[in-house]
Amino acid sequence: MDVLTAVRLTRFCIGLLLLWAMFYLSVRSYLVDHLRQKLFAIRDDLFDFAADDGVAFDDPAYVRLRQDLNNLIRFAHKVSMFRLVFAHWVIAPEISAQQQAEWKEWLNRVEQLPPLAKRKLMNVRVDALREVMFYIFRRSLFLLVVFWLVKVASLWLEAARVLTRRLPSFAEPLEAQARDEFRFAAQF
């Protein structure tokens, strides 16, 4: 390996290290703050709904949902794809029955609420979980790379599909022109 190749390789490695540091040190902290801000907004919306007599502050469904939101806000920095998968494979079999019972209990309590309150509490839970899933996706460099690879592949496949659809219609005028020229040449 000559000196120029070694210098280029070193510069490339330093550049990759800087990109990694920029993503993992600055972008990830921004993403955690952004998630917490979104969860705060969702929790504030839920509080405003309860303050407008949409649901009682001491209703067990409201209390449980608010505790869940508080826990998501508190532990947002610990949420990751790796921990989600690890918890699903290792921890979930042990505590899944207890969590399913708690989930069913919460759903039963929500079902007993008026339709507007039921819809609002379910929407709040869905919004919070959607924000957490977007955070997990944005936080994972691996998932971002996979996403862009799939997106580029789907664009190529769509372009190929459109091209194969248009190819027969593209050839028709050329074919008609060739027939006309053949007839014209056959006359002489």
C-alpha positions as CSV (number, residue, x, y, z in Angstrom):
1,M,0.0,0.0,0.0
2,D,1.5,3.3,-1.0
3,V,1.4,6.5,1.1
4,L,-1.4,8.2,-1.0
5,T,-3.7,5.2,-0.5
6,A,-3.0,5.2,3.3
7,V,-3.8,8.9,3.5
8,R,-7.0,8.5,1.6
9,L,-8.1,5.5,3.7
10,T,-7.3,7.5,6.9
11,R,-9.3,10.5,5.7
12,F,-12.2,8.2,4.8
13,C,-12.1,6.6,8.2
14,I,-11.9,10.0,10.0
15,G,-14.9,11.2,7.9
16,L,-17.0,8.1,8.8
17,L,-16.0,8.6,12.5
18,L,-17.2,12.2,12.3
19,L,-20.5,11.3,10.7
20,W,-21.0,8.6,13.3
21,A,-20.2,11.1,16.1
22,M,-22.5,13.7,14.6
23,F,-25.4,11.3,14.3
24,Y,-25.0,9.5,17.6
25,L,-24.1,12.5,19.8
26,S,-26.1,15.4,18.4
27,V,-29.0,13.9,16.3
28,R,-30.0,11.3,18.8
29,S,-30.2,13.8,21.7
30,Y,-32.3,16.0,19.4
31,L,-34.6,13.0,18.7
32,V,-35.1,12.3,22.4
33,D,-36.0,15.9,23.1
34,H,-38.3,15.9,20.1
35,L,-40.1,12.7,21.3
36,R,-40.5,14.1,24.8
37,Q,-41.9,17.3,23.4
38,K,-44.5,15.4,21.4
39,L,-45.4,13.2,24.4
40,F,-45.7,16.3,26.5
41,A,-48.1,17.8,23.9
42,I,-50.2,14.6,23.9
43,R,-50.3,14.5,27.7
44,D,-51.3,18.2,27.8
45,D,-54.1,17.5,25.3
46,L,-55.3,14.7,27.4
47,F,-55.2,16.9,30.5
48,D,-57.2,19.6,28.7
49,F,-59.8,17.0,27.7
50,A,-60.2,16.0,31.3
51,A,-60.3,19.6,32.5
52,D,-63.2,20.2,30.1
53,D,-65.1,17.4,31.8
54,G,-64.4,14.9,29.1
55,V,-63.3,12.3,31.7
56,A,-62.8,12.5,35.4
57,F,-59.3,13.0,36.7
58,D,-59.7,10.1,39.1
59,D,-61.0,7.7,36.5
60,P,-58.8,4.6,36.5
61,A,-58.5,4.6,32.7
62,Y,-57.4,8.2,32.7
63,V,-55.0,7.6,35.6
64,R,-53.4,4.6,33.9
65,L,-53.0,6.3,30.6
66,R,-51.4,9.4,32.2
67,Q,-49.0,7.1,34.1
68,D,-48.1,5.4,30.9
69,L,-47.4,8.7,29.2
70,N,-45.3,9.9,32.2
71,N,-43.3,6.7,32.0
72,L,-42.7,7.1,28.2
73,I,-41.5,10.7,28.9
74,R,-39.3,9.6,31.7
75,F,-37.7,6.7,29.9
76,A,-37.6,8.1,26.4
77,H,-33.8,8.0,26.3
78,K,-33.9,4.2,26.9
79,V,-36.2,3.3,24.1
80,S,-34.4,1.6,21.1
81,M,-35.0,-1.0,18.5
82,F,-32.5,-3.3,20.2
83,R,-34.3,-3.1,23.6
84,L,-37.6,-3.6,22.0
85,V,-36.6,-6.8,20.3
86,F,-34.6,-7.9,23.3
87,A,-37.6,-7.3,25.6
88,H,-39.9,-9.2,23.2
89,W,-37.6,-12.2,23.0
90,V,-36.3,-12.5,26.5
91,I,-38.6,-10.6,28.9
92,A,-41.9,-10.9,27.2
93,P,-42.6,-14.6,27.8
94,E,-42.2,-14.1,31.5
95,I,-44.4,-11.1,32.0
96,S,-46.7,-11.2,29.0
97,A,-49.6,-12.8,30.9
98,Q,-49.5,-10.0,33.5
99,Q,-49.3,-7.3,30.9
100,Q,-52.1,-8.8,28.8
101,A,-54.3,-8.9,31.9
102,E,-53.5,-5.2,32.7
103,W,-54.1,-4.3,29.0
104,K,-57.5,-6.0,29.0
105,E,-58.4,-4.4,32.3
106,W,-57.6,-1.0,30.9
107,L,-59.6,-1.7,27.7
108,N,-62.6,-2.8,29.8
109,R,-62.4,0.5,31.8
110,V,-62.2,2.5,28.6
111,E,-65.2,0.6,27.1
112,Q,-67.3,1.7,30.1
113,L,-66.6,5.4,29.3
114,P,-68.9,7.6,27.1
115,P,-68.2,7.3,23.4
116,L,-66.3,10.7,23.2
117,A,-64.1,9.9,26.1
118,K,-63.5,6.4,24.8
119,R,-62.4,7.7,21.4
120,K,-60.2,10.4,23.0
121,L,-58.3,8.0,25.3
122,M,-57.8,5.4,22.5
123,N,-56.5,8.2,20.2
124,V,-54.1,9.5,22.8
125,R,-52.7,6.0,23.3
126,V,-52.3,5.5,19.6
127,D,-50.7,8.9,19.1
128,A,-48.2,8.2,21.8
129,L,-47.3,4.8,20.5
130,R,-47.0,6.2,17.0
131,E,-44.6,8.8,18.2
132,V,-42.5,6.2,20.0
133,M,-42.4,4.0,16.9
134,F,-41.3,7.0,14.7
135,Y,-38.6,7.8,17.3
136,I,-37.4,4.2,17.2
137,F,-37.2,4.3,13.4
138,R,-35.5,7.7,13.2
139,R,-33.0,6.7,16.0
140,S,-31.8,3.6,14.3
141,L,-29.2,4.1,11.7
142,F,-29.7,0.5,10.5
143,L,-33.4,1.1,10.0
144,L,-32.8,4.3,8.1
145,V,-30.4,2.7,5.7
146,V,-32.8,-0.2,5.2
147,F,-35.6,2.3,4.6
148,W,-33.7,4.2,2.0
149,L,-32.6,1.0,0.2
150,V,-36.2,-0.2,0.1
151,K,-37.3,3.2,-1.1
152,V,-34.7,3.3,-3.9
153,A,-35.6,-0.3,-4.9
154,S,-39.3,0.5,-4.9
155,L,-38.7,3.5,-7.1
156,W,-36.7,1.4,-9.6
157,L,-39.4,-1.3,-9.6
158,E,-42.1,1.4,-10.2
159,A,-40.1,2.9,-13.0
160,A,-39.7,-0.6,-14.6
161,R,-43.4,-1.2,-14.2
162,V,-44.3,2.1,-15.9
163,L,-41.8,1.5,-18.6
164,T,-43.1,-2.0,-19.4
165,R,-46.7,-0.6,-19.5
166,R,-45.7,2.2,-21.8
167,L,-43.4,0.2,-24.1
168,P,-46.2,-1.3,-26.2
169,S,-48.0,2.0,-26.6
170,F,-44.6,3.6,-27.5
171,A,-44.0,1.1,-30.2
172,E,-47.4,1.5,-31.9
173,P,-46.7,4.8,-33.6
174,L,-43.3,3.5,-34.8
175,E,-44.9,0.4,-36.1
176,A,-47.6,2.4,-37.9
177,Q,-44.9,4.6,-39.4
178,A,-42.9,1.6,-40.6
179,R,-46.1,0.1,-42.3
180,D,-46.8,3.4,-44.0
181,E,-43.2,3.6,-45.3
182,F,-43.4,-0.1,-46.4
183,R,-46.6,0.6,-48.3
184,F,-45.1,3.7,-49.8
185,A,-41.9,1.9,-50.9
186,A,-44.0,-1.1,-52.3
187,Q,-45.8,1.3,-54.6
188,F,-42.6,1.9,-56.6
